[in-house]
């Protein structure tokens, strides 16, 4: 069975930080231009247009350099580093991160230094250099906690959990995720909590503690449904289907997987993965359950099962 995980793009910068472009205001035309470019870059990034986002951040950098605004330059470096990370451009990401680190250290901007450590952790994790990643995240966490930024601490604990999970250190992953969860619940960060619940479900599933895994997936599902996050809810449903199948509850697994398919309508990759999991259930199920699964599929009005689907039982 396929077990999926995902790494959200997260940024522990504090919205109250003066370097946050959301706080830029005033009559200066160039300052207004910086704000406009950040707005355009954000929209482009949400639409997956990384080239447009990068161009906007480069324009912000040019304006900040012309104004001699060190903090503005550092923030532009951070954002350019984020774009490079999303593109998988490790060399470019490292170059931008180190440029930001140099400026922030010179200005004594501890929050910016912490953000650079976070980005360097993501960079190293993407390169699967986990010892460097863990060191960078811990440096970030130390600074963030000293600054009293609980939101940033939760994000960094989550990343430490994800890094541990990728190294199959399930005990460490669970400890870090649990720290993130406690902070997120305290702050009422429902979206972040839903991601953490999901990952904690994956950890429990990997250690074959299916009862605990189901509890976490159900909590993720409940939150995602409250938030109107159809894709997140579908992900939780898909994993509930996998866990049910692993326990040979094939009829229940089929119902969860069909519910997941309904939420993955605009995600071809997840649709294919979930369809294959459904077919796998048909292959493994006893004859009576096979008939039930085929009836469920037909009742849902879906297309024929993929090529290679075993012949239906007589």
BAFI-3210 file (N, C-alpha, C; in Angstrom, 3 decimals, decimal comma, padded with zeros to 6 digits):
// residues 314
n [1|2|3|4|5|6|7|8|9|10|11|12|13|14|15|16|17|18|19|20|21|22|23|24|25|26|27|28|29|30|31|32|33|34|35|36|37|38|39|40|41|42|43|44|45|46|47|48|49|50|51|52|53|54|55|56|57|58|59|60|61|62|63|64|65|66|67|68|69|70|71|72|73|74|75|76|77|78|79|80|81|82|83|84|85|86|87|88|89|90|91|92|93|94|95|96|97|98|99|100|101|102|103|104|105|106|107|108|109|110|111|112|113|114|115|116|117|118|119|120|121|122|123|124|125|126|127|128|129|130|131|132|133|134|135|136|137|138|139|140|141|142|143|144|145|146|147|148|149|150|151|152|153|154|155|156|157|158|159|160|161|162|163|164|165|166|167|168|169|170|171|172|173|174|175|176|177|178|179|180|181|182|183|184|185|186|187|188|189|190|191|192|193|194|195|196|197|198|199|200|201|202|203|204|205|206|207|208|209|210|211|212|213|214|215|216|217|218|219|220|221|222|223|224|225|226|227|228|229|230|231|232|233|234|235|236|237|238|239|240|241|242|243|244|245|246|247|248|249|250|251|252|253|254|255|256|257|258|259|260|261|262|263|264|265|266|267|268|269|270|271|272|273|274|275|276|277|278|279|280|281|282|283|284|285|286|287|288|289|290|291|292|293|294|295|296|297|298|299|300|301|302|303|304|305|306|307|308|309|310|311|312|313|314]
n.u [000,830|000,406|001,879|001,559|003,358|003,853|005,565|005,012|005,405|006,883|007,349|009,043|008,805|007,918|004,796|004,688|007,153|009,225|010,461|008,735|006,942|004,262|003,929|004,784|004,319|003,192|003,924|005,972|006,909|008,559|008,582|005,905|005,964|007,530|005,826|003,754|005,074|005,630|003,042|002,279|004,170|003,447|000,915|001,655|003,280|001,411|-000,038|001,743|003,587|006,639|008,672|007,648|007,258|009,912|010,994|009,610|010,551|013,219|013,034|012,176|014,505|016,298|015,193|015,429|018,193|018,849|017,702|019,245|018,389|018,924|017,536|015,356|016,679|017,700|015,326|014,350|016,345|015,820|013,285|013,849|015,512|013,615|012,074|013,986|014,412|011,891|012,020|013,951|016,525|019,354|021,898|021,420|019,607|021,212|023,075|021,464|020,500|022,845|023,623|021,547|022,019|024,487|023,832|021,826|023,232|025,088|023,373|022,406|020,018|018,275|016,002|015,950|018,327|017,606|015,622|017,187|018,707|016,631|015,880|018,276|018,222|016,020|017,099|019,310|017,897|016,434|018,511|019,044|020,877|020,921|022,102|023,232|020,900|019,355|021,008|020,903|018,143|017,928|019,536|017,979|015,661|016,607|017,171|014,631|013,028|014,234|013,472|010,832|008,938|006,393|004,905|006,832|008,454|006,823|006,633|009,300|009,781|008,043|009,392|011,737|010,613|009,729|012,161|013,319|011,489|011,920|014,358|013,667|013,589|011,464|010,646|011,902|010,742|008,058|008,253|009,081|006,975|004,924|005,614|005,302|002,564|001,410|002,007|000,693|-001,985|-002,323|-002,056|-004,183|-003,861|-005,219|-004,885|-002,130|-002,098|-003,680|-002,020|000,055|-001,264|-001,833|000,745|001,572|-000,123|000,926|003,393|002,600|001,333|003,499|004,838|003,114|001,041|-001,963|-004,396|-003,833|-002,932|-005,287|-006,760|-005,334|-005,572|-008,330|-008,694|-007,292|-008,897|-011,339|-010,643|-009,824|-012,208|-013,743|-012,327|-012,814|-011,061|-010,727|-008,845|-006,985|-008,710|-009,332|-006,848|-006,566|-008,742|-007,886|-005,691|-006,970|-008,348|-006,196|-005,169|-007,356|-007,439|-004,985|-005,621|-007,321|-009,960|-011,737|-014,073|-014,709|-012,331|-012,590|-014,736|-013,637|-011,573|-012,955|-014,217|-011,973|-011,179|-013,173|-012,440|-010,060|-010,363|-009,156|-006,532|-004,504|-002,362|-002,723|-005,221|-004,690|-002,988|-004,764|-006,719|-005,211|-004,683|-007,263|-007,702|-005,760|-006,914|-009,076|-007,669|-006,613|-008,729|-011,181|-013,554|-016,274|-015,927|-014,640|-016,697|-018,350|-016,709|-016,492|-019,126|-019,418|-017,667|-018,926|-021,414|-020,598|-020,294|-017,948|-015,214|-014,172|-012,146|-008,534|-006,380|-005,254|-006,541|-007,713|-009,695|-013,210|-014,629|-016,278]
n.v [-001,199|002,267|004,853|008,104|011,190|014,661|017,698|020,697|024,044|026,213|029,114|030,649|033,382|036,239|037,838|040,325|041,384|044,087|043,827|042,445|042,443|043,026|045,057|047,332|050,666|053,981|057,188|057,054|056,363|054,249|052,563|051,816|050,469|048,265|046,918|046,310|044,602|042,467|041,599|040,758|038,740|036,921|036,082|034,930|032,828|031,248|030,372|028,744|029,834|030,176|031,505|034,079|034,935|034,975|037,004|039,219|039,352|039,842|042,421|043,726|043,421|045,020|047,577|047,788|047,703|050,100|051,915|051,511|049,816|047,591|045,592|045,165|044,167|041,777|040,375|040,069|038,439|036,151|035,421|034,928|032,786|030,957|030,547|029,336|027,015|025,768|025,176|023,316|024,103|023,820|025,025|027,733|028,372|028,084|030,119|032,475|032,239|032,418|034,994|036,436|035,712|036,924|039,681|039,891|039,097|041,146|043,268|042,524|041,139|038,890|037,377|037,197|035,782|033,383|032,538|032,093|029,883|028,055|027,866|026,882|024,438|023,234|023,164|021,409|019,162|018,632|017,806|015,534|015,465|014,831|015,210|017,765|019,196|018,768|020,017|022,669|023,239|023,011|025,119|027,211|026,797|027,295|030,061|031,085|030,308|031,797|034,299|034,173|033,298|031,444|030,399|030,159|028,317|026,052|025,444|024,827|022,644|020,861|020,477|019,273|016,932|015,879|015,494|013,554|011,508|010,927|009,755|007,440|007,361|006,820|007,273|009,698|011,331|011,271|012,546|015,165|015,963|015,887|017,973|020,106|019,847|020,383|023,111|024,210|023,565|025,038|027,653|027,710|027,051|025,725|024,724|024,086|022,214|020,181|019,188|018,200|016,223|014,443|013,642|012,414|010,295|008,894|008,146|006,444|004,509|003,507|002,148|000,117|000,492|000,544|001,329|003,698|005,203|005,490|007,090|009,521|010,185|010,507|012,734|014,617|014,585|015,552|018,204|019,251|019,079|020,913|023,207|023,403|022,301|020,481|018,897|018,240|016,832|014,713|013,468|012,478|010,712|008,908|007,714|006,557|004,627|003,052|002,101|000,641|-001,334|-002,601|-003,914|-005,749|-005,013|-004,724|-003,789|-001,464|-000,099|000,354|002,176|004,419|005,025|005,676|007,975|009,557|009,775|011,413|013,858|014,340|015,293|017,251|016,548|014,720|012,943|012,067|010,975|008,798|007,305|006,674|005,238|003,013|001,952|001,176|-000,818|-002,586|-003,402|-004,846|-006,948|-008,254|-008,917|-011,219|-013,254|-012,441|-009,863|-008,744|-008,613|-006,786|-004,512|-004,003|-003,420|-001,084|000,604|000,708|001,810|004,314|005,468|005,617|005,475|002,577|000,166|000,327|-000,759|-004,097|-004,750|-007,376|-010,105|-010,051|-011,824|-015,043]
n.w [000,000|-000,640|001,177|001,850|002,266|003,040|002,564|003,823|002,655|004,726|006,738|009,220|009,826|011,703|011,618|012,824|012,562|011,644|009,219|007,672|004,693|004,761|006,533|005,338|004,485|003,557|001,990|000,157|-003,143|-003,994|-001,790|-001,787|-004,179|-003,533|-001,792|-003,583|-005,352|-003,658|-003,163|-005,746|-006,113|-004,138|-005,041|-007,477|-006,579|-005,209|-007,364|-008,543|-010,245|-010,343|-011,665|-012,199|-009,557|-008,678|-010,323|-009,340|-006,676|-007,195|-008,201|-005,912|-004,423|-005,911|-005,506|-002,731|-002,444|-003,745|-002,015|000,160|002,136|004,419|005,878|004,231|002,006|003,055|003,589|001,003|-000,030|001,516|000,522|-002,169|-001,761|-000,799|-003,127|-004,772|-003,283|-003,540|-006,217|-006,273|-006,649|-005,389|-005,240|-005,906|-003,844|-001,558|-002,010|-001,879|000,741|002,302|001,659|002,853|005,521|006,033|005,903|007,911|010,216|010,379|010,901|013,318|013,459|014,880|014,384|011,605|011,252|012,454|010,666|008,399|009,252|009,414|006,708|005,637|006,866|005,583|003,023|003,349|004,133|001,837|000,242|001,491|003,525|006,477|009,009|008,891|008,363|010,731|012,615|011,721|012,027|014,808|015,644|014,677|016,236|018,824|018,737|018,035|020,185|022,193|021,389|021,922|020,096|019,535|017,431|015,342|016,657|016,717|013,969|013,441|015,144|013,914|011,461|012,389|013,298|010,872|009,568|011,254|010,832|008,131|008,428|009,579|012,314|014,452|017,085|017,800|015,854|016,650|019,143|018,431|016,741|018,600|020,316|018,536|018,061|020,607|020,932|018,706|019,250|021,571|020,562|018,875|016,198|013,721|011,092|010,959|013,030|011,926|009,897|011,466|012,980|010,911|010,094|012,460|012,428|010,243|011,329|013,443|011,903|010,461|012,428|012,793|014,557|014,339|015,447|016,872|014,720|013,217|014,983|014,893|012,155|011,969|013,599|012,084|009,816|010,818|011,555|009,056|007,608|009,052|008,420|005,765|003,973|001,385|000,046|002,063|003,754|002,068|001,898|004,506|004,542|002,588|003,866|006,049|004,666|003,756|006,208|007,152|005,183|005,627|007,911|006,963|006,648|004,283|002,988|004,444|003,932|001,176|001,124|002,419|000,626|-001,697|-000,820|-000,509|-003,201|-004,213|-003,156|-004,407|-006,977|-008,585|-008,631|-010,281|-009,718|-007,028|-007,379|-009,078|-007,383|-005,271|-006,620|-007,401|-004,900|-004,236|-006,156|-005,299|-002,911|-003,951|-005,111|-002,875|-001,258|000,136|-001,780|-001,367|-000,334|-002,496|-004,391|-003,073|-003,077|-005,829|-006,373|-004,870|-006,261|-008,768|-008,069|-007,329|-009,746|-011,220|-013,633|-015,564|-013,855|-013,714|-016,476|-016,312|-014,066|-012,051|-013,289|-012,667|-009,885|-010,307]
ca.u [000,000|001,155|001,717|002,083|003,671|004,094|006,309|004,480|006,355|006,570|008,290|008,800|008,929|006,822|004,101|004,902|008,509|009,237|010,923|007,639|006,410|002,887|003,919|005,278|003,286|003,722|003,718|007,077|006,511|009,331|008,086|004,661|006,311|007,975|004,627|003,038|005,813|005,409|001,686|002,308|004,972|002,657|-000,116|002,333|003,727|000,227|-000,443|002,821|004,413|007,837|009,462|007,082|007,564|011,337|011,197|009,099|011,465|014,439|012,746|012,210|015,914|016,897|014,708|016,015|019,599|018,898|017,338|020,160|017,566|019,519|016,531|014,595|017,525|017,760|014,047|014,286|017,209|015,082|012,208|014,490|015,936|012,428|011,725|014,987|014,125|010,720|012,421|014,985|017,804|020,067|022,997|020,842|019,026|022,304|023,649|020,574|020,446|024,080|023,574|020,656|022,677|025,518|023,197|021,138|024,236|025,657|022,361|021,984|018,622|018,245|014,892|016,397|019,323|016,859|014,970|018,193|018,996|015,485|015,982|019,413|017,758|015,210|018,022|020,049|016,943|016,154|019,681|019,115|022,004|020,076|022,840|023,311|019,539|018,969|021,795|020,370|016,839|018,121|020,004|016,787|014,766|017,207|016,955|013,198|012,512|014,726|012,676|009,451|008,069|005,850|004,514|008,050|008,923|005,991|007,047|010,620|009,604|007,437|010,429|012,602|009,867|009,725|013,511|013,474|010,641|012,613|015,475|013,034|013,704|010,058|010,497|012,254|009,717|006,866|008,519|009,075|005,610|004,090|005,929|004,628|001,111|001,029|002,054|-000,364|-003,273|-002,338|-002,241|-005,366|-003,456|-005,902|-004,305|-000,874|-002,403|-004,181|-000,852|000,796|-002,046|-001,657|002,084|001,615|-000,785|001,878|004,392|001,957|001,107|004,772|005,208|002,028|000,077|-003,031|-005,444|-003,386|-002,905|-006,666|-007,167|-004,743|-006,166|-009,692|-008,569|-006,929|-010,087|-012,328|-010,187|-009,844|-013,597|-014,152|-011,646|-013,193|-009,899|-011,130|-007,669|-006,486|-009,667|-009,176|-005,615|-006,862|-009,612|-007,065|-004,892|-007,902|-008,588|-005,008|-005,078|-008,415|-007,023|-003,906|-006,256|-008,203|-011,333|-011,676|-015,255|-014,505|-011,238|-013,118|-015,562|-012,743|-010,825|-013,877|-014,391|-010,748|-011,213|-014,067|-011,720|-008,862|-010,805|-008,244|-005,165|-004,378|-001,409|-003,378|-006,323|-004,109|-002,521|-005,902|-007,319|-004,373|-004,929|-008,558|-007,473|-005,015|-007,911|-009,807|-006,774|-006,328|-009,951|-011,923|-014,492|-017,442|-015,494|-014,370|-017,985|-018,806|-015,874|-016,860|-020,433|-019,179|-017,060|-019,947|-022,423|-020,015|-020,342|-016,594|-014,818|-013,721|-010,870|-007,401|-005,927|-004,529|-007,440|-008,028|-011,042|-014,126|-014,898|-017,481]
ca.v [000,000|003,510|005,751|009,366|012,252|015,869|018,719|022,026|025,146|027,012|030,198|031,083|034,815|036,760|038,925|041,600|041,824|045,250|043,466|041,799|043,401|043,389|046,259|048,471|051,646|055,335|057,871|056,869|055,540|053,020|051,691|051,257|049,506|047,040|046,229|045,782|043,452|041,347|041,103|040,011|037,530|035,978|035,515|034,064|031,618|030,430|029,791|027,885|030,533|030,537|032,459|035,406|035,274|035,298|038,318|040,246|039,462|040,489|043,857|044,194|043,504|046,189|048,783|047,809|048,078|051,518|052,671|051,186|049,179|046,292|044,600|044,842|043,306|040,447|039,698|039,673|037,257|035,015|035,016|034,324|031,465|030,102|030,179|028,370|025,759|025,145|024,709|022,300|024,699|023,858|025,988|029,076|028,549|028,304|031,443|033,495|032,105|032,933|036,455|036,923|035,517|037,948|040,969|039,830|039,077|042,497|044,148|042,003|040,725|037,485|036,690|036,879|034,710|032,150|032,150|031,520|028,525|027,232|027,622|025,994|023,116|022,713|022,895|020,185|018,054|018,329|017,086|014,334|015,585|015,014|015,722|019,218|019,727|018,766|021,045|023,985|023,414|023,219|026,495|028,047|026,642|027,974|031,500|031,371|030,190|032,943|035,455|033,975|033,102|030,093|029,963|029,699|027,112|024,931|025,113|024,210|021,310|020,039|020,103|018,304|015,680|015,355|015,013|012,293|010,511|010,518|008,896|006,276|007,438|007,089|007,817|011,122|012,004|011,434|013,560|016,500|016,266|016,144|019,343|021,009|019,725|021,077|024,557|024,553|023,519|026,186|028,879|027,598|026,965|024,504|024,169|023,445|021,026|019,105|018,600|017,433|015,009|013,542|013,061|011,507|009,090|008,159|007,544|005,300|003,493|002,887|001,191|-000,871|000,801|001,014|001,991|005,076|005,876|005,868|008,216|010,764|010,503|011,013|014,104|015,440|014,678|016,437|019,590|019,664|019,297|022,186|024,290|023,388|021,880|019,223|018,082|017,700|015,820|013,547|012,790|011,717|009,594|007,934|006,948|005,705|003,477|002,203|001,437|-000,371|-002,443|-003,317|-004,758|-006,635|-004,525|-004,248|-003,000|-000,139|000,534|000,836|003,377|005,544|005,365|006,378|009,327|010,275|010,081|012,556|015,078|014,478|015,458|018,117|016,106|013,454|012,030|011,447|010,151|007,532|006,567|006,153|004,198|001,820|001,371|000,492|-002,055|-003,487|-003,990|-005,870|-008,096|-008,930|-009,221|-012,458|-013,106|-011,638|-008,469|-008,275|-008,224|-005,553|-003,410|-003,694|-002,760|000,281|001,350|000,909|002,724|005,661|005,995|005,885|004,792|001,206|000,072|000,451|-001,956|-004,976|-005,123|-008,796|-010,424|-010,125|-013,197|-015,605]
ca.w [000,000|-000,667|002,313|001,339|003,206|002,283|003,276|003,530|002,623|005,905|006,924|010,598|010,051|012,521|010,910|013,488|012,276|010,763|007,879|006,956|003,712|005,090|007,349|004,588|004,158|003,502|000,723|-000,756|-004,287|-004,043|-000,734|-002,299|-005,212|-002,852|-001,308|-004,748|-005,873|-002,738|-003,411|-007,011|-005,918|-003,363|-005,921|-008,446|-005,888|-004,958|-008,650|-009,017|-011,235|-009,595|-012,447|-011,940|-008,163|-008,600|-010,940|-008,420|-005,545|-007,691|-008,269|-004,519|-004,036|-006,552|-004,828|-001,382|-002,597|-004,101|-000,813|001,247|003,175|004,692|006,279|003,035|001,186|003,677|003,393|-000,409|-000,152|002,085|-000,379|-003,337|-001,309|-000,766|-004,508|-005,229|-002,583|-004,153|-007,544|-006,141|-007,047|-004,118|-005,310|-005,806|-002,512|-000,598|-002,261|-001,342|002,203|002,890|001,508|003,908|006,809|006,176|006,200|009,200|011,287|010,468|011,489|014,617|013,330|015,283|013,727|010,264|011,362|012,716|009,424|007,516|009,731|009,019|005,271|005,420|007,263|004,471|001,923|003,652|004,135|000,440|-000,269|002,336|004,450|007,660|010,169|008,706|008,506|012,141|013,294|011,337|012,674|016,246|015,788|014,488|017,387|019,972|018,574|018,023|021,554|022,964|020,974|022,374|018,938|019,641|016,088|014,694|017,346|016,266|012,610|013,462|015,724|012,863|010,504|013,058|013,273|009,502|009,301|011,974|010,167|006,914|008,835|010,215|013,777|014,728|018,440|017,738|015,056|017,474|020,182|017,832|016,307|019,774|020,755|017,596|018,286|021,845|020,681|017,745|019,944|022,495|019,781|018,030|014,795|013,298|009,869|011,333|013,835|011,057|009,252|012,460|013,254|009,771|010,169|013,603|011,951|009,418|012,213|014,104|010,874|010,109|013,476|012,804|015,613|013,462|016,229|017,099|013,422|012,880|015,835|014,383|010,849|012,202|014,102|010,923|008,960|011,453|011,434|007,661|007,224|009,658|007,714|004,357|003,195|000,762|-000,273|003,324|004,204|001,196|002,292|005,723|004,143|001,884|004,825|006,800|003,807|003,773|007,508|007,192|004,318|006,301|008,926|006,204|006,661|002,898|002,652|005,040|003,193|-000,095|001,337|002,692|-000,583|-002,599|-000,270|-000,850|-004,638|-004,438|-002,791|-005,227|-008,363|-009,334|-008,347|-011,005|-009,080|-005,870|-007,899|-009,536|-006,213|-004,526|-007,465|-007,293|-003,574|-004,302|-006,917|-004,415|-001,999|-004,703|-005,298|-001,607|-000,505|-000,150|-002,895|-000,978|-000,232|-003,859|-004,994|-002,415|-003,550|-007,203|-006,310|-004,392|-007,367|-009,796|-007,529|-007,315|-011,107|-011,691|-014,859|-015,360|-013,160|-014,621|-017,171|-015,408|-012,976|-012,172|-013,726|-011,538|-009,461|-010,936]
c.u [000,872|000,839|002,352|002,371|003,938|004,768|005,752|005,584|005,997|007,693|008,068|008,976|007,700|006,131|004,294|006,306|008,477|009,724|009,860|007,030|004,983|002,798|004,439|004,130|003,939|003,613|004,823|006,694|007,252|008,900|006,777|004,919|006,775|006,771|003,878|003,747|005,651|004,018|001,660|003,066|004,181|001,588|000,520|002,759|002,555|-000,245|000,631|003,716|005,665|008,698|008,972|007,393|009,017|011,609|010,744|010,048|012,784|014,241|012,718|013,656|016,578|016,477|015,354|017,484|019,722|018,597|018,320|019,451|018,065|018,500|015,667|015,373|017,537|016,462|013,881|015,167|016,485|014,031|012,763|015,017|014,786|012,041|012,694|014,776|012,962|011,056|013,416|016,347|018,635|021,184|022,481|020,284|020,112|022,909|022,781|020,536|021,689|024,164|022,696|021,329|023,716|024,910|022,562|022,117|024,843|024,686|021,941|020,535|018,511|017,113|015,273|017,433|018,629|016,198|015,969|018,562|017,868|015,576|017,150|019,079|016,927|016,092|018,757|019,119|016,582|017,283|019,919|020,394|021,408|020,829|022,967|021,934|019,141|019,722|021,240|019,023|016,993|018,659|018,840|015,911|015,301|016,962|015,478|012,610|012,988|013,936|011,213|008,459|007,556|005,431|005,728|008,590|008,136|006,393|008,377|010,573|008,994|008,514|011,411|011,926|009,894|011,096|013,746|012,675|011,316|013,815|014,992|013,316|012,329|009,842|010,803|011,206|008,480|007,060|008,449|007,679|004,728|004,363|005,241|003,135|000,679|001,009|000,914|-001,733|-003,405|-002,651|-003,499|-005,046|-004,001|-005,286|-002,998|-001,116|-002,884|-003,031|-000,077|000,058|-001,821|-000,300|002,211|000,889|000,149|002,939|003,813|001,724|002,398|005,222|004,113|001,088|-001,141|-004,141|-005,087|-003,364|-004,299|-007,131|-006,622|-005,346|-007,578|-009,664|-008,192|-008,135|-011,093|-011,932|-010,261|-011,264|-014,114|-013,567|-012,050|-012,045|-010,189|-009,935|-007,094|-007,393|-009,524|-007,917|-005,846|-007,743|-008,804|-006,254|-005,768|-008,247|-007,415|-004,929|-006,151|-008,027|-005,922|-004,430|-007,315|-009,685|-011,574|-012,889|-015,138|-013,413|-011,745|-013,937|-014,693|-012,016|-011,709|-014,129|-013,156|-010,747|-012,082|-013,373|-010,486|-009,191|-009,831|-006,783|-004,956|-003,452|-002,038|-004,542|-005,799|-003,659|-003,680|-006,622|-006,527|-004,525|-006,261|-008,406|-006,725|-005,951|-008,694|-008,962|-006,636|-007,574|-010,484|-013,005|-015,690|-017,082|-015,161|-015,652|-018,485|-018,013|-016,242|-018,222|-020,284|-018,625|-018,101|-020,993|-021,918|-019,975|-018,986|-016,307|-014,386|-012,391|-009,740|-007,092|-005,077|-005,357|-007,796|-009,452|-011,955|-014,377|-016,169|-018,692]
c.v [001,260|004,331|007,066|010,320|013,509|016,880|020,081|023,060|026,110|028,011|030,795|032,561|035,327|037,890|040,287|042,144|043,030|044,934|042,766|042,787|043,806|044,657|047,486|049,412|053,019|055,919|057,608|055,915|054,220|052,041|051,037|050,234|048,191|046,235|045,581|044,557|042,231|040,744|040,244|038,700|036,479|035,297|034,539|032,750|030,684|029,727|028,886|028,518|031,054|031,540|033,888|035,855|035,708|036,685|039,443|040,437|040,109|041,999|044,473|044,380|044,738|047,485|048,903|048,201|049,570|052,397|052,459|050,527|047,757|045,225|044,190|043,927|041,885|039,684|039,249|038,449|036,014|034,497|034,380|032,933|030,483|029,624|029,125|027,014|025,029|024,561|023,563|022,787|024,878|024,900|027,412|029,352|028,840|029,693|032,544|033,443|032,695|034,452|037,065|036,828|036,597|039,290|040,954|039,797|040,457|043,451|043,691|041,558|039,223|036,716|036,304|035,767|033,375|031,637|031,531|030,107|027,570|026,867|026,700|024,568|022,476|022,341|021,575|018,974|017,652|017,556|015,791|014,293|015,879|015,552|017,240|019,850|019,829|019,841|022,429|024,237|023,686|024,627|027,473|028,000|027,366|029,482|031,860|031,299|031,351|034,206|035,331|033,770|031,655|029,543|029,403|028,431|025,893|024,485|024,366|022,826|020,355|019,566|019,108|016,936|015,051|014,789|013,669|011,181|010,012|009,628|007,628|006,203|007,827|007,677|009,305|011,899|012,268|012,505|014,966|016,898|016,601|017,527|020,354|021,019|020,517|022,587|024,975|024,543|024,691|027,482|028,856|027,551|025,667|023,889|023,439|022,175|019,875|018,416|017,720|016,155|013,971|012,851|012,097|010,203|008,242|007,464|006,310|004,169|002,757|001,892|000,140|-000,704|001,416|001,735|003,457|005,860|006,348|007,059|009,537|011,150|011,061|012,443|015,061|015,648|015,663|017,907|020,083|019,894|020,606|023,374|024,384|023,011|020,500|018,315|017,453|016,616|014,546|012,763|011,926|010,513|008,499|007,078|006,095|004,463|002,518|001,416|000,356|-001,587|-003,266|-004,237|-005,682|-006,289|-003,878|-003,431|-001,580|000,618|001,117|002,102|004,602|005,988|006,078|007,806|010,180|010,679|011,300|013,879|015,345|014,749|016,278|017,755|014,747|012,457|011,307|010,567|008,790|006,676|005,920|005,064|002,903|001,161|000,623|-000,843|-003,061|-004,156|-005,106|-007,128|-008,925|-009,461|-010,616|-012,184|-012,230|-010,158|-007,900|-007,812|-006,912|-004,346|-003,008|-002,996|-001,308|001,153|001,692|001,908|004,159|006,282|006,317|005,095|003,362|001,210|-000,003|-000,862|-002,791|-005,332|-006,599|-009,007|-010,520|-011,577|-013,722|-015,457]
c.w [000,000|000,577|001,908|002,480|002,423|003,170|002,926|003,486|003,737|006,157|008,296|010,829|010,794|011,780|011,556|013,238|011,346|009,361|007,065|005,980|004,000|005,919|006,606|004,249|004,066|002,119|-000,289|-001,886|-004,326|-002,960|-001,165|-003,375|-004,629|-002,402|-002,485|-005,314|-004,962|-002,948|-004,680|-006,858|-005,152|-004,203|-006,908|-007,802|-005,617|-006,223|-009,245|-010,060|-010,530|-010,342|-012,206|-010,518|-008,034|-009,190|-010,010|-007,233|-005,971|-007,812|-006,880|-004,074|-004,632|-005,857|-003,455|-001,431|-002,891|-002,887|000,330|002,414|003,415|005,038|005,088|002,099|001,742|003,449|001,946|-000,660|000,363|001,101|-001,655|-002,988|-001,256|-002,158|-005,026|-004,567|-003,234|-005,520|-007,474|-006,605|-005,784|-004,114|-005,163|-004,432|-001,490|-000,768|-001,659|000,183|002,859|002,749|002,593|005,266|007,059|006,574|007,589|010,371|011,477|011,158|012,877|014,622|013,610|014,608|012,297|010,253|011,594|011,443|008,454|007,947|009,326|007,533|004,942|005,850|006,164|003,287|002,159|003,646|002,709|-000,216|000,505|003,162|005,825|008,869|010,087|008,902|009,971|012,916|012,993|012,010|014,169|016,522|015,647|015,730|018,613|019,910|018,689|019,430|022,416|022,633|021,396|021,249|018,945|018,275|015,336|015,326|016,887|014,864|012,600|014,088|014,705|011,885|011,110|013,099|011,897|009,148|009,991|011,305|008,885|007,210|009,539|011,716|014,292|016,118|018,462|016,954|015,901|018,530|019,593|017,366|017,501|020,346|019,850|017,858|019,515|021,642|019,760|018,407|020,913|021,756|018,926|016,555|014,197|012,051|010,177|012,130|012,956|010,327|010,224|012,824|012,146|009,839|011,346|013,273|011,113|010,272|012,897|013,116|010,541|011,180|013,697|013,997|014,923|014,223|016,476|015,791|013,035|013,706|015,292|013,033|011,018|012,737|012,966|010,023|009,541|011,303|009,991|007,155|007,809|008,901|006,244|003,438|002,594|000,489|000,996|003,873|003,377|001,551|003,525|005,406|003,451|002,835|005,732|005,989|003,811|005,084|007,629|006,352|004,970|007,405|008,313|006,384|005,294|002,493|003,182|004,293|001,879|000,059|001,618|001,421|-001,605|-002,121|-000,586|-002,320|-004,933|-004,122|-003,628|-006,698|-009,202|-009,109|-009,013|-010,311|-007,890|-006,314|-008,343|-008,358|-005,469|-005,311|-007,373|-005,929|-003,554|-005,041|-006,065|-003,408|-002,700|-004,854|-004,020|-000,912|-000,829|-001,195|-002,533|-000,897|-001,614|-004,535|-004,399|-002,926|-004,976|-007,260|-005,854|-005,521|-008,433|-009,334|-007,522|-008,703|-011,685|-012,958|-014,538|-014,627|-014,176|-015,338|-016,217|-014,194|-013,129|-012,601|-012,521|-011,170|-010,103|-010,045]
res [x|x|x|x|x|x|x|x|x|x|x|x|x|x|x|x|x|x|x|x|x|x|x|x|x|x|x|x|x|x|x|x|x|x|x|x|x|x|x|x|x|x|x|x|x|x|x|x|x|x|x|x|x|x|x|x|x|x|x|x|x|x|x|x|x|x|x|x|x|x|x|x|x|x|x|x|x|x|x|x|x|x|x|x|x|x|x|x|x|x|x|x|x|x|x|x|x|x|x|x|x|x|x|x|x|x|x|x|x|x|x|x|x|x|x|x|x|x|x|x|x|x|x|x|x|x|x|x|x|x|x|x|x|x|x|x|x|x|x|x|x|x|x|x|x|x|x|x|x|x|x|x|x|x|x|x|x|x|x|x|x|x|x|x|x|x|x|x|x|x|x|x|x|x|x|x|x|x|x|x|x|x|x|x|x|x|x|x|x|x|x|x|x|x|x|x|x|x|x|x|x|x|x|x|x|x|x|x|x|x|x|x|x|x|x|x|x|x|x|x|x|x|x|x|x|x|x|x|x|x|x|x|x|x|x|x|x|x|x|x|x|x|x|x|x|x|x|x|x|x|x|x|x|x|x|x|x|x|x|x|x|x|x|x|x|x|x|x|x|x|x|x|x|x|x|x|x|x|x|x|x|x|x|x|x|x|x|x|x|x|x|x|x|x|x|x|x|x|x|x|x|x|x|x|x|x|x|x|x|x|x|x|x|x]
***
